[in-house]
Amino acid sequence: MQAEDDERKDLERALFARPSGDAEDATRRHEAERRLRGEREAERAETERAETERAETEPREAHRPAAATAVASRATSETPPDRSRRPVLLVGAALAVGLVLGAAATALLPGAAGTPAPTPSATARLEDRYAALLEGWVVATDLPIGMALIARDADVFTPEFDTAQEDRLLVTAPGGVSLCLALQRGDGSLSAGCTGLEAFFDAGSLDVVGTDRADGAPVYTRVSLRSDGSVEGGFQRVQEP
């Protein structure tokens, strides 16, 4: 398990590293993105397979007691035509009751019922959590060149409000396995930070920082995107010596 975690971290590190521009770096980043996407698809397929097996198992287990009860009902509702057949019918009724009790006991045994449905938090896919995170945001247009390179054809979203410094927030999920938060300033410059999509929801937040000048003085800005969809941040003027 530790080896798998280490391998995933290595892949994410290769994917989020600053591009060097050479062919080997591009190949390494492409391979990391492909393997991470493959892992997510394998996890999704395993979850769907487990849910399908559970859906097929539960109706069969639920049908057994009902079938046995129907047999018992038919056996006990018959009236013997004469005294000579009563012992035979009593034996049949006893067998029917035994079937009912046996089926009920089987249904109570561990593992006889279908696999319990996993909690919503356990089965929630990253895509669903990402969609919920950006509920109310809109697709951004007029992207700066740097953001287009980061997004790699993925949609870029903005909350339709600017920061106190009139900066624009941008969020994207390149390849569906990473999350990038960017701060676009009025002059078109950009500050951005990225992490793994799963790592973001585990950590609970992603920060982006940047500096700009206002009224001739440098301004330090910090913005945090929380996993519940809230945004926090502020700015501070820096005194120059």
DRENLOPA-999899 format. One record per residue (C-alpha): residue in three letters; x, y, z. Coordinates in steps of 0.5 Angstrom, whole numbers, plus 2048, in hexadecimal, padded with zeros to 3 digits. Example, Ala and Ser with C-alpha at 12.3 -4.5 7.8 and 13.67 -1.06 7.14 Angstrom:
<sites>
+-----+-----+-----+-----+
|   r |  c1 |  c2 |  c3 |
+-----+-----+-----+-----+
| ALA | 819 | 7F7 | 810 |
| SER | 81B | 7FE | 80E |
+-----+-----+-----+-----+
</sites>
This chain:
<sites>
+-----+-----+-----+-----+
|   r |  c1 |  c2 |  c3 |
+-----+-----+-----+-----+
| MET | 800 | 800 | 800 |
| GLN | 806 | 805 | 802 |
| ALA | 809 | 803 | 7FB |
| GLU | 803 | 805 | 7F7 |
| ASP | 802 | 80B | 7FB |
| ASP | 809 | 80D | 7FA |
| GLU | 808 | 80B | 7F2 |
| ARG | 802 | 810 | 7F2 |
| LYS | 806 | 816 | 7F5 |
| ASP | 80C | 815 | 7F0 |
| LEU | 807 | 815 | 7EA |
| GLU | 803 | 81B | 7ED |
| ARG | 80A | 81E | 7EE |
| ALA | 80C | 81D | 7E7 |
| LEU | 805 | 820 | 7E4 |
| PHE | 806 | 826 | 7E8 |
| ALA | 80D | 828 | 7E7 |
| ARG | 80F | 82E | 7E4 |
| PRO | 80F | 82C | 7DC |
| SER | 816 | 82D | 7DA |
| GLY | 814 | 82D | 7D2 |
| ASP | 818 | 827 | 7D0 |
| ALA | 815 | 820 | 7CD |
| GLU | 817 | 81C | 7D3 |
| ASP | 814 | 820 | 7D8 |
| ALA | 80E | 820 | 7D3 |
| THR | 80E | 819 | 7D3 |
| ARG | 80E | 818 | 7DA |
| ARG | 809 | 81D | 7DC |
| HIS | 804 | 819 | 7D6 |
| GLU | 806 | 812 | 7D9 |
| ALA | 804 | 815 | 7E0 |
| GLU | 7FE | 818 | 7DE |
| ARG | 7FC | 811 | 7DB |
| ARG | 7FD | 80D | 7E1 |
| LEU | 7FA | 811 | 7E6 |
| ARG | 7F3 | 811 | 7E1 |
| GLY | 7F4 | 80A | 7E0 |
| GLU | 7F4 | 809 | 7E8 |
| ARG | 7EE | 80D | 7E9 |
| GLU | 7EA | 809 | 7E3 |
| ALA | 7EC | 802 | 7E6 |
| GLU | 7E9 | 805 | 7ED |
| ARG | 7E3 | 807 | 7EA |
| ALA | 7E2 | 800 | 7E6 |
| GLU | 7E3 | 7FD | 7ED |
| THR | 7DE | 801 | 7F0 |
| GLU | 7D9 | 800 | 7EB |
| ARG | 7DA | 7F8 | 7EB |
| ALA | 7D9 | 7F8 | 7F2 |
| GLU | 7D3 | 7FC | 7F2 |
| THR | 7D0 | 7F7 | 7EC |
| GLU | 7D2 | 7F1 | 7F0 |
| ARG | 7CE | 7F4 | 7F6 |
| ALA | 7C8 | 7F5 | 7F2 |
| GLU | 7C8 | 7EE | 7EF |
| THR | 7C9 | 7EB | 7F6 |
| GLU | 7C3 | 7EE | 7FA |
| PRO | 7BD | 7ED | 7F6 |
| ARG | 7BF | 7E5 | 7F6 |
| GLU | 7C0 | 7E5 | 7FD |
| ALA | 7BA | 7E9 | 7FF |
| HIS | 7B6 | 7E4 | 7FA |
| ARG | 7B8 | 7DE | 7FE |
| PRO | 7B3 | 7DF | 805 |
| ALA | 7AE | 7E1 | 800 |
| ALA | 7AE | 7DB | 7FC |
| ALA | 7AE | 7D6 | 802 |
| THR | 7A8 | 7DA | 806 |
| ALA | 7A4 | 7D9 | 7FF |
| VAL | 7A6 | 7D1 | 800 |
| ALA | 7A4 | 7D1 | 807 |
| SER | 79D | 7D5 | 806 |
| ARG | 79B | 7D0 | 800 |
| ALA | 79D | 7CA | 805 |
| THR | 799 | 7CD | 80B |
| SER | 793 | 7CF | 807 |
| GLU | 791 | 7C8 | 805 |
| THR | 78C | 7C5 | 809 |
| PRO | 78C | 7BD | 809 |
| PRO | 787 | 7B9 | 806 |
| ASP | 787 | 7B4 | 80B |
| ARG | 78A | 7B2 | 812 |
| SER | 78F | 7AD | 80E |
| ARG | 793 | 7B2 | 80A |
| ARG | 794 | 7B7 | 810 |
| PRO | 79B | 7B4 | 812 |
| VAL | 79D | 7B5 | 80B |
| LEU | 79B | 7BC | 80B |
| LEU | 79E | 7BE | 812 |
| VAL | 7A4 | 7BB | 810 |
| GLY | 7A4 | 7C0 | 80A |
| ALA | 7A2 | 7C6 | 80E |
| ALA | 7A8 | 7C4 | 813 |
| LEU | 7AD | 7C4 | 80D |
| ALA | 7AA | 7CB | 80A |
| VAL | 7AB | 7CE | 811 |
| GLY | 7B2 | 7CB | 811 |
| LEU | 7B3 | 7CE | 80A |
| VAL | 7B1 | 7D5 | 80D |
| LEU | 7B5 | 7D5 | 813 |
| GLY | 7BB | 7D3 | 80F |
| ALA | 7BA | 7D8 | 80A |
| ALA | 7B9 | 7DD | 80F |
| ALA | 7C0 | 7DB | 813 |
| THR | 7C3 | 7DB | 80C |
| ALA | 7C1 | 7E2 | 80B |
| LEU | 7C4 | 7E4 | 812 |
| LEU | 7CB | 7E1 | 811 |
| PRO | 7D1 | 7E5 | 810 |
| GLY | 7D2 | 7E6 | 808 |
| ALA | 7CB | 7E3 | 806 |
| ALA | 7C8 | 7EA | 805 |
| GLY | 7CB | 7EF | 7FF |
| THR | 7D1 | 7F3 | 800 |
| PRO | 7CF | 7F9 | 805 |
| ALA | 7CF | 7FF | 800 |
| PRO | 7D5 | 804 | 802 |
| THR | 7D4 | 80A | 804 |
| PRO | 7D3 | 810 | 7FF |
| SER | 7DA | 813 | 802 |
| ALA | 7DD | 80D | 800 |
| THR | 7DB | 80C | 7F9 |
| ALA | 7DA | 814 | 7F7 |
| ARG | 7DF | 814 | 7F1 |
| LEU | 7E4 | 81A | 7F0 |
| GLU | 7E0 | 81C | 7EA |
| ASP | 7DA | 81D | 7EE |
| ARG | 7DE | 821 | 7F4 |
| TYR | 7E1 | 825 | 7EF |
| ALA | 7DA | 827 | 7EC |
| ALA | 7D7 | 828 | 7F3 |
| LEU | 7DD | 82D | 7F5 |
| LEU | 7DC | 831 | 7EF |
| GLU | 7D5 | 832 | 7EF |
| GLY | 7D3 | 839 | 7ED |
| TRP | 7D9 | 83A | 7E9 |
| VAL | 7D9 | 83B | 7E2 |
| VAL | 7DE | 83A | 7DC |
| ALA | 7E3 | 83F | 7DC |
| THR | 7E5 | 842 | 7D5 |
| ASP | 7EB | 847 | 7D3 |
| LEU | 7F0 | 843 | 7D6 |
| PRO | 7F7 | 845 | 7D7 |
| ILE | 7FC | 841 | 7D3 |
| GLY | 7FF | 83E | 7D9 |
| MET | 7F8 | 83B | 7DC |
| ALA | 7F7 | 838 | 7D5 |
| LEU | 7FD | 834 | 7D6 |
| ILE | 7FC | 832 | 7DD |
| ALA | 7F4 | 830 | 7DB |
| ARG | 7F7 | 82B | 7D5 |
| ASP | 7F0 | 82C | 7D2 |
| ALA | 7EC | 82B | 7D8 |
| ASP | 7E6 | 830 | 7DA |
| VAL | 7E8 | 836 | 7DE |
| PHE | 7E3 | 838 | 7E3 |
| THR | 7E3 | 83F | 7E7 |
| PRO | 7DE | 841 | 7ED |
| GLU | 7DC | 847 | 7E9 |
| PHE | 7DF | 84C | 7EE |
| ASP | 7E5 | 84F | 7EF |
| THR | 7EA | 850 | 7F5 |
| ALA | 7EB | 857 | 7F9 |
| GLN | 7F0 | 858 | 7F4 |
| GLU | 7EC | 857 | 7EE |
| ASP | 7F0 | 850 | 7ED |
| ARG | 7EC | 84A | 7E9 |
| LEU | 7EC | 843 | 7EC |
| LEU | 7EC | 83E | 7E7 |
| VAL | 7EC | 836 | 7E9 |
| THR | 7ED | 830 | 7E4 |
| ALA | 7EE | 829 | 7E5 |
| PRO | 7F3 | 826 | 7DF |
| GLY | 7F2 | 81F | 7DD |
| GLY | 7ED | 81E | 7E3 |
| VAL | 7F3 | 81C | 7E8 |
| SER | 7F5 | 823 | 7EA |
| LEU | 7F2 | 82A | 7ED |
| CYS | 7F5 | 831 | 7EB |
| LEU | 7F3 | 837 | 7EE |
| ALA | 7F6 | 83E | 7EB |
| LEU | 7F6 | 845 | 7EC |
| GLN | 7F5 | 849 | 7E6 |
| ARG | 7F7 | 851 | 7E7 |
| GLY | 7F4 | 857 | 7E3 |
| ASP | 7FB | 857 | 7DF |
| GLY | 7FA | 850 | 7DD |
| SER | 7FF | 84D | 7E1 |
| LEU | 7FE | 846 | 7E5 |
| SER | 800 | 843 | 7EB |
| ALA | 7FD | 83B | 7EC |
| GLY | 7FE | 835 | 7F0 |
| CYS | 7FC | 82E | 7EF |
| THR | 7FB | 828 | 7F2 |
| GLY | 7F8 | 821 | 7F1 |
| LEU | 7F1 | 821 | 7F1 |
| GLU | 7F0 | 81B | 7F7 |
| ALA | 7F6 | 81F | 7FB |
| PHE | 7F2 | 825 | 7FB |
| PHE | 7EC | 822 | 7FE |
| ASP | 7F0 | 81E | 803 |
| ALA | 7F4 | 825 | 805 |
| GLY | 7ED | 829 | 805 |
| SER | 7F0 | 82F | 801 |
| LEU | 7F5 | 832 | 7FC |
| ASP | 7F8 | 839 | 7FC |
| VAL | 7FB | 83E | 7F7 |
| VAL | 7FF | 844 | 7F8 |
| GLY | 802 | 849 | 7F4 |
| THR | 804 | 851 | 7F4 |
| ASP | 802 | 857 | 7F1 |
| ARG | 803 | 85E | 7F1 |
| ALA | 7FE | 863 | 7F3 |
| ASP | 7FF | 86B | 7F4 |
| GLY | 806 | 869 | 7F3 |
| ALA | 807 | 864 | 7F9 |
| PRO | 807 | 85D | 7F8 |
| VAL | 801 | 859 | 7FB |
| TYR | 801 | 852 | 7FD |
| THR | 7FB | 84E | 7FC |
| ARG | 7F9 | 847 | 7FE |
| VAL | 7F3 | 843 | 7FC |
| SER | 7F1 | 83C | 7FF |
| LEU | 7EC | 837 | 7FB |
| ARG | 7E8 | 833 | 801 |
| SER | 7E6 | 82C | 7FF |
| ASP | 7DF | 82E | 801 |
| GLY | 7DF | 833 | 7FB |
| SER | 7E0 | 839 | 800 |
| VAL | 7E5 | 83E | 7FE |
| GLU | 7EA | 842 | 803 |
| GLY | 7EF | 847 | 802 |
| GLY | 7F2 | 84E | 803 |
| PHE | 7F7 | 853 | 801 |
| GLN | 7FD | 857 | 805 |
| ARG | 801 | 85D | 802 |
| VAL | 808 | 85C | 803 |
| GLN | 80D | 861 | 806 |
| GLU | 813 | 862 | 802 |
| PRO | 819 | 864 | 805 |
+-----+-----+-----+-----+
</sites>
